[in-house]
């Protein structure tokens, strides 16, 4: 029996993440008469680290697993396991070949073997879970908890957590892009007749007051909560969603601070105004837990609109701007781009999703 599956979307997103990490910084492409395949038959690399081995092996396990689940749920039958195992290997082969055109990257047949093995492990895991009946149980549980059309909404809600990993000037404050957009536009049109179309820099931005920061935290947490409410079937299940979402969000925010500032500063973001905002988000969510889907989406749109207005008036403190170098130029150089784009774009994509969903949900 065929079903719609969010695993296809998740597999595509994970493939984009792998592609970004493998070809970053996408600069310095060198022209050759043709792609080189010498690396494929070269001896095994003499120098490698345990981190390289495990990252290349485990990095492709989720891709094979998601592909296997997607194929099984959409009726591929006996072809699910071989196709889910082969696709990551071919994907890795293409990436390693493309690395021959990048001077800063070195293609490796060991990486290809490890990537293929990771995809094989993931596909085998997905196939085994299906043989044990766990995939069908998951499908029944999902159908019992979530609305029948809860596909894109669940993917969007799941992406909210990795989006929180990128440092933000206000905890949970995603979507602060307007200042960067204006600066980029001024740079692009400098010296052209279009330069006068771009607004000139306004008066210096002022930090949020403690009460405004609490309001921002409230709205930034309320938006994903309302999105979750619109995907969950009953009031009782929504009551479970509230503490789980807030608890995981707090853990991700602490993990982000630990990566950026050090483990000893993991909870430096927990200030009185943030605690007030979190507490208000909890109380407001509990008060709105019985709202219909359509109204939940409308409240999500209103919360996103107000929070984006507040956040895009917040200046970047010098210490905060300096801390971003840890991500953009340091040990997270291959990861910062994905998390940065997620942090910038998640609220705007959620706005578009909410606008489209409001028109689809019956009154």
C-alpha positions in Angstrom: 0.0 0.0 0.0 1.4 3.4 -1.0 1.6 6.3 1.4 2.9 9.8 1.3 6.1 10.0 3.3 8.0 12.9 4.8 11.1 10.7 4.5 11.5 11.8 0.9 11.8 15.5 2.0 14.1 14.6 4.9 16.4 12.5 2.6 16.6 15.4 0.1 17.4 17.9 2.9 20.1 15.6 4.3 21.6 15.1 0.8 21.9 18.9 0.4 23.6 19.0 3.8 26.1 16.3 2.7 26.7 18.1 -0.6 27.4 21.4 1.2 29.8 19.8 3.7 31.6 18.0 0.9 32.1 20.8 -1.6 32.4 23.9 0.7 33.6 26.6 0.0 32.4 26.2 -3.7 35.2 28.4 -4.8 38.4 28.1 -7.0 36.9 25.6 -9.5 39.7 24.6 -11.9 39.1 23.9 -15.5 40.3 20.6 -16.8 40.1 18.7 -20.1 37.9 16.2 -18.3 37.1 14.8 -14.9 39.9 12.8 -13.4 39.2 9.2 -12.3 42.8 8.5 -11.2 41.8 8.7 -7.5 39.4 5.8 -7.9 42.2 3.3 -8.6 44.9 4.9 -6.5 46.3 3.1 -3.4 44.5 3.7 -0.1 45.5 7.0 1.6 48.5 6.7 3.9 47.3 9.3 6.4 43.8 9.3 7.9 42.3 10.0 11.3 39.6 8.2 13.3 37.4 11.3 12.9 37.6 11.1 9.1 36.7 7.4 9.2 33.7 7.7 11.5 32.4 10.9 9.9 32.4 9.4 6.4 30.9 6.2 7.6 28.2 7.5 9.9 27.5 10.6 7.7 25.7 8.4 5.1 23.8 6.1 7.4 20.8 8.6 7.8 20.7 9.0 4.0 20.4 5.3 3.4 17.9 4.9 6.2 15.7 7.7 5.0 15.7 6.5 1.4 14.8 3.0 2.5 11.9 4.3 4.6 10.7 6.5 1.8 10.8 3.7 -0.7 9.1 1.2 1.5 6.3 3.6 2.4 5.7 4.6 -1.2 5.4 1.0 -2.5 8.8 0.2 -4.0 8.6 -3.3 -2.6 11.6 -5.6 -3.2 13.5 -2.8 -5.0 13.6 -0.7 -1.8 16.7 -2.2 -0.2 19.0 -2.4 -3.3 18.1 1.1 -4.5 18.4 2.7 -1.0 21.8 1.0 -0.6 23.1 1.9 -4.1 21.9 5.6 -4.3 24.2 6.9 -1.5 27.2 5.2 -3.1 26.4 6.8 -6.5 25.8 10.1 -4.8 29.2 9.9 -3.0 30.8 8.9 -6.3 29.5 12.0 -7.9 30.7 14.2 -5.1 34.2 12.7 -4.9 34.5 13.2 -8.7 33.4 16.8 -8.4 36.1 17.3 -5.7 38.8 16.8 -8.4 37.8 20.2 -9.7 38.3 21.9 -6.3 41.9 22.6 -5.3 41.0 22.7 -1.6 39.4 19.2 -1.6 41.0 15.9 -2.2 38.9 13.0 -3.6 39.5 9.7 -1.8 38.5 6.1 -2.7 38.6 5.4 1.1 35.9 8.1 1.6 33.9 6.6 -1.2 34.1 3.1 0.3 33.1 4.4 3.8 30.2 6.5 2.4 28.9 3.5 0.5 29.2 1.3 3.6 27.3 3.9 5.6 24.5 4.0 3.0 24.4 0.2 3.0 24.1 0.1 6.9 21.4 2.7 6.8 19.4 1.0 4.1 19.8 -2.4 5.9 18.6 -0.8 9.2 15.5 0.6 7.5 14.7 -2.6 5.8 15.2 -4.6 9.0 12.9 -2.3 11.0 10.3 -2.8 8.3 10.6 -6.6 8.4 10.1 -6.4 12.2 6.9 -4.4 11.7 8.3 -1.3 13.4 7.7 0.9 10.4 4.0 -0.1 10.3 3.7 0.6 14.0 5.3 4.0 13.4 2.8 4.7 10.6 -0.1 3.8 12.9 1.3 6.0 15.7 1.8 8.8 13.3 -1.7 8.5 11.9 -3.1 8.4 15.5 -1.2 11.5 16.6 -1.0 13.8 13.6 -3.3 15.1 10.9 -3.4 13.2 7.6 -1.8 16.1 5.7 0.9 16.7 8.4 3.9 16.3 6.1 5.5 19.6 5.3 4.5 21.0 8.7 6.3 18.3 10.6 9.4 18.7 8.4 9.4 22.4 9.0 8.9 21.9 12.8 11.8 19.4 12.8 14.1 21.9 11.0 13.4 24.5 13.8 15.7 22.7 16.2 18.9 22.7 14.0 18.1 26.3 13.1 18.5 27.1 16.7 22.1 25.9 16.7 23.3 29.1 14.9 24.0 31.8 17.4 21.4 34.6 17.6 21.5 37.9 19.5 18.2 37.0 21.3 17.6 33.4 22.4 15.4 31.5 20.0 15.4 34.7 17.8 15.5 33.4 14.2 15.2 35.5 11.0 17.4 38.5 11.7 18.4 39.2 8.2 17.1 42.7 7.1 20.3 44.6 8.1 22.4 42.1 6.1 20.1 42.2 3.1 20.3 46.0 3.0 24.1 46.0 3.2 24.3 43.4 0.5 22.0 45.3 -1.8 23.9 48.5 -1.3 27.1 46.7 -2.2 25.6 45.1 -5.4 24.1 48.4 -6.7 26.9 50.7 -5.7 27.8 53.0 -8.6 24.7 52.2 -10.6 21.5 54.2 -11.1 19.7 51.7 -8.8 21.8 52.8 -5.8 19.2 55.4 -4.8 16.5 52.8 -4.7 18.1 51.1 -1.7 17.2 52.7 1.6 20.1 54.5 3.3 21.2 53.3 6.7 18.7 54.4 9.3 19.5 55.7 12.8 21.6 53.4 14.9 19.6 50.4 16.1 18.8 50.2 19.8 18.9 47.1 21.9 15.6 45.6 23.1 14.4 46.5 26.5 14.1 43.6 29.0 10.3 43.6 28.5 10.7 43.6 24.7 13.2 40.8 24.9 10.8 38.7 27.0 8.1 39.4 24.4 10.4 38.4 21.6 11.2 35.1 23.3 7.5 34.5 23.9 6.7 35.0 20.2 9.6 33.1 19.0 8.6 30.1 21.0 4.9 30.5 20.4 5.3 30.3 16.6 6.6 26.7 16.5 4.1 25.7 19.2 1.2 27.0 17.1 2.7 25.2 14.1 2.8 22.0 16.1 -0.7 22.5 17.3 -1.9 22.7 13.7 -0.4 19.3 13.0 -1.5 17.4 16.1 -4.9 15.7 16.2 -6.2 16.2 19.7 -5.9 18.5 22.8 -4.4 15.7 24.9 -1.6 15.1 22.5 -1.0 18.9 22.2 -0.5 19.0 25.9 2.4 16.5 25.5 3.9 18.5 22.7 4.3 21.7 24.8 6.8 20.5 27.4 8.6 18.3 24.9 9.1 21.1 22.4 10.2 23.6 25.1 12.6 21.1 26.7 14.3 20.1 23.5 14.5 23.8 22.4 16.2 24.7 25.7 18.7 21.8 25.2 19.5 22.9 21.7 20.0 26.5 22.7 22.4 25.3 25.5 24.3 23.1 23.1 24.7 26.1 20.8 26.1 28.3 23.5 28.4 25.4 24.6 29.8 25.1 21.1 30.2 28.9 20.6 31.4 30.1 24.0 32.5 26.9 25.7 30.8 24.3 27.9 31.0 26.5 31.0 28.8 29.1 29.3 26.1 26.6 28.1 23.4 28.3 30.2 24.6 31.9 29.9 21.5 32.7 27.9 19.2 31.9 30.8 18.5 35.4 32.1 15.5 36.7 34.0 13.9 38.2 30.8 14.4 34.9 28.9 12.9 32.9 31.8 9.9 35.3 31.8 9.5 34.9 28.1 9.7 31.1 28.4 7.2 31.0 31.2 4.8 33.2 29.3 5.1 30.9 26.3 4.2 27.9 28.4 1.2 29.6 29.9 -0.1 31.0 26.6 0.4 27.7 24.9 -1.6 25.9 27.6 -4.3 28.5 27.3 -4.5 28.1 23.5 -4.2 24.3 23.4 -7.9 23.8 22.3 -7.9 26.2 19.4 -8.8 24.9 15.9 -6.1 24.3 13.3 -6.9 27.3 11.2 -6.7 29.7 14.2 -3.4 28.2 15.3 -1.9 28.9 11.9 -3.3 32.5 12.0 -1.7 33.1 15.5 1.6 31.6 14.2 1.6 34.1 11.3 0.9 37.0 13.7 3.6 35.9 16.1 6.1 35.5 13.3 5.3 39.0 11.9 5.7 40.8 15.3 8.8 38.8 16.3 10.6 39.5 13.0 9.8 43.2 13.3 11.3 43.2 16.8 14.4 41.1 16.0 15.3 43.1 12.8 15.6 46.2 15.0 18.2 44.6 17.3 21.9 45.6 16.6 24.6 43.0 16.8 26.8 43.5 19.8 30.6 43.5 19.1 31.1 40.5 21.3 28.3 38.6 19.6 29.7 39.5 16.1 33.1 38.3 17.3 31.7 35.0 18.5 30.3 34.2 15.0 33.9 33.9 13.8 34.0 30.6 15.8 31.3 29.3 13.4 32.1 31.1 10.2 35.9 30.7 10.2 36.7 28.2 12.9 36.0 24.5 13.6 32.4 24.7 12.3 33.4 26.1 8.9 31.7 23.3 7.0 28.5 23.4 9.1 28.0 27.1 9.7 26.5 27.8 6.2 23.6 25.3 6.6 22.8 26.3 10.2 23.1 30.0 9.2 20.7 29.7 6.4 18.3 27.7 8.5 18.4 30.4 11.2 17.9 33.2 8.7 15.2 31.6 6.6 13.1 29.4 8.9 10.7 32.2 10.0 10.2 33.4 6.5 9.5 29.9 5.2 7.2 29.3 8.1 5.3 32.5 7.1 4.9 31.2 3.5 3.8 27.8 4.8 1.3 29.3 7.1 -0.2 31.6 4.4 -0.6 28.6 2.1 -1.9 26.3 4.9 -4.6 28.8 6.1 -6.1 28.7 2.6 -6.2 24.9 2.6 -7.5 24.1 6.1 -11.3 23.9 6.2 -13.1 26.4 8.3 
